[in-house]
Amino acid sequence: MSLTFFFIVNPNANSGKTKLNWEKKVLPLIRLIFQNVSWVFTEKKGDASFYAYFAKNCGYKTVVAVGGDGTVNEVVNGLLDNPLVYLEDYKQKIKGELIENYKSEINTPSLACLPMGTGSDFTRTLGIPYHIESALKIIKQNKLVASDIGLIESNATQGEKLFRYFINIGSVGASAEVVQRVNQSPKKFGKNGSYIYAAIKTLLKDNHFYTQIAYDNEPPFQLDLRVIFICNGRYCGGGMEVSPKSKLNSGSFQIIQIRNLNKIKSIYLLSHLYNGNYTGLEKEIILREAKKITLIPIDNNIIPIECDGEQPFLAPVEFSLSPLKINVIIG
Ligand SMILES: Nc1ncnc2c1ncn2[C@@H]1O[C@H](COP(=O)(O)OP(=O)(O)OP(=O)(O)O)[C@@H](O)[C@H]1O
C-alpha cells in the first residue's frame, strides 16, 4: 500500500474552532474523497514541524497542513529537515523508528494546505478555496508548482545563530506588531476583523524604526522604517494583497519598503495594502525585487519581525532566497 496523504491538523487554529470542524465536518469528507488517510492532531507549538519531518522520513508523498499560516510554516520547516523541536523529546512517541531509519536520499513530499486558520493567507496565493469540500477535491488533483523558499537568519553578534524557513511573506516593523497583537488576542472580530482591528491600533501608534538596510550586494543605507514586506506569496494580514506581482516560482522576492508615515497617511496606506495599489504613496513606498535583504537596528532599537505570521526572533536579521524548493499543490 503506497503512502500518499498525511494530514497534520492544528486543532488550536482559528481560536480552537478547527478541532470541532475537523471531527464533525472535515474528517468525514476526507474519508469519502481520499483512500489511505493518515492524520494527526498537534498538541503544542512545534509538533507540526516534527510530524512533517516524520512523514517525509516515512515516505509519504504529500503532507497536508490543516490550520493557518503558522501551521504551514511549521510543516515547511519540517519538510526541509528543520524540525523546530528537539527530536529526542519525540522518540517515545514514534518508538525511535524515524530517527534510526533516517535516510538522507528520501524525497521531500509535496505540500498541500487546507485553510482552517484565522488568516490562512498563503492558501489565497495558491488558489485553494475556503470551502472545505472544494479545497479537498483540488488537493486530490495534485497540480503542483515548485515554490521558492525564503530563509530568515538572526544576525545577532552574540549567542546562537538561529534560522527558519518561510514560504509566504516575511516582514519587519509595524506589520510584525500587528501579527503579535492578533496572535495574543481572543480574535473576537472573526478572521479579517481581527487583523483590521490590530492594524488600525498599530498604525495609530507612532512606531517606526531606525534601520540600516542592504539589498543583495548593494551598499547599505539608513532608513526611518515603518514596515518592510519581503514577499514570496501575495497575501498577508487576513486578506491584504500586499504584493499582487509575487509568483511562487519567480526566483526573487517582491519587496515593499515603507518609510515612516504620519497617522493620516498610515490609514490611507492601510486601505491601499488591501489591493497592492500604492498610487499616491510613491514618496513613501519603494517597490523592488531582491534575493537578499539585511536589516540592522540603529541605536539599539528593538525591531519586531515575523515570517508566515510567526515571530521566531528579533532583528538584526537577514532574509534570503533559499536554494531549496517545495512542490506545492495549487488550484
Ligand atoms: N496543538 C496546539 N496547541 C497550541 N498551539 C499550537 C498547536 N499546534 C500548533 N500550534 C501553534 O498555533 C499557532 C497558530 O496556528 P495557525 O497559524 O495555524 O492558526 P491561526 O493563528 O488561527 O491562523 P493564521 O496564522 O493563518 O492567522 C502557531 O504558532 C502554531 O505553532
The ligand as a MOL file (V3000), in Angstrom:
LIG
                    3D

  0  0  0     0  0            999 V3000
M  V30 BEGIN CTAB
M  V30 COUNTS 31 33 0 0 0
M  V30 BEGIN ATOM
M  V30 1 N -1.9770 21.9010 19.4650 0
M  V30 2 C -1.5350 23.1410 19.5510 0
M  V30 3 N -1.7450 23.8930 20.6540 0
M  V30 4 C -1.3600 25.1820 20.7460 0
M  V30 5 N -0.7240 25.8490 19.7460 0
M  V30 6 C -0.4640 25.1520 18.6170 0
M  V30 7 C -0.8540 23.7810 18.4600 0
M  V30 8 N -0.4710 23.3680 17.2220 0
M  V30 9 C 0.1350 24.4260 16.6420 0
M  V30 10 N 0.1370 25.4940 17.4650 0
M  V30 11 C 0.5900 26.8690 17.2000 0
M  V30 12 O -0.5870 27.6580 16.9910 0
M  V30 13 C -0.2050 28.8540 16.3230 0
M  V30 14 C -1.3150 29.3580 15.4270 0
M  V30 15 O -1.5750 28.4180 14.4250 0
M  V30 16 P -2.0450 28.8210 12.9640 0
M  V30 17 O -1.2250 29.9640 12.4570 0
M  V30 18 O -2.0640 27.6060 12.1580 0
M  V30 19 O -3.5370 29.3150 13.1770 0
M  V30 20 P -4.1480 30.7830 13.1920 0
M  V30 21 O -3.3040 31.6980 14.0050 0
M  V30 22 O -5.5730 30.6290 13.5650 0
M  V30 23 O -4.1020 31.1980 11.6320 0
M  V30 24 P -3.3030 32.3450 10.8030 0
M  V30 25 O -1.8640 32.3310 11.2510 0
M  V30 26 O -3.4430 31.9090 9.3680 0
M  V30 27 O -3.9840 33.6380 11.0990 0
M  V30 28 C 1.0920 28.5250 15.6000 0
M  V30 29 O 2.1170 29.3090 16.1610 0
M  V30 30 C 1.3380 27.0580 15.9160 0
M  V30 31 O 2.7180 26.8070 16.1320 0
M  V30 END ATOM
M  V30 BEGIN BOND
M  V30 1 1 1 2
M  V30 2 1 2 3
M  V30 3 2 2 7
M  V30 4 2 3 4
M  V30 5 1 4 5
M  V30 6 2 5 6
M  V30 7 1 6 7
M  V30 8 1 6 10
M  V30 9 1 7 8
M  V30 10 2 8 9
M  V30 11 1 9 10
M  V30 12 1 10 11
M  V30 13 1 11 12
M  V30 14 1 11 30
M  V30 15 1 12 13
M  V30 16 1 13 14
M  V30 17 1 13 28
M  V30 18 1 14 15
M  V30 19 1 15 16
M  V30 20 2 16 17
M  V30 21 1 16 18
M  V30 22 1 16 19
M  V30 23 1 19 20
M  V30 24 2 20 21
M  V30 25 1 20 22
M  V30 26 1 20 23
M  V30 27 1 23 24
M  V30 28 2 24 25
M  V30 29 1 24 26
M  V30 30 1 24 27
M  V30 31 1 28 29
M  V30 32 1 28 30
M  V30 33 1 30 31
M  V30 END BOND
M  V30 END CTAB
M  END
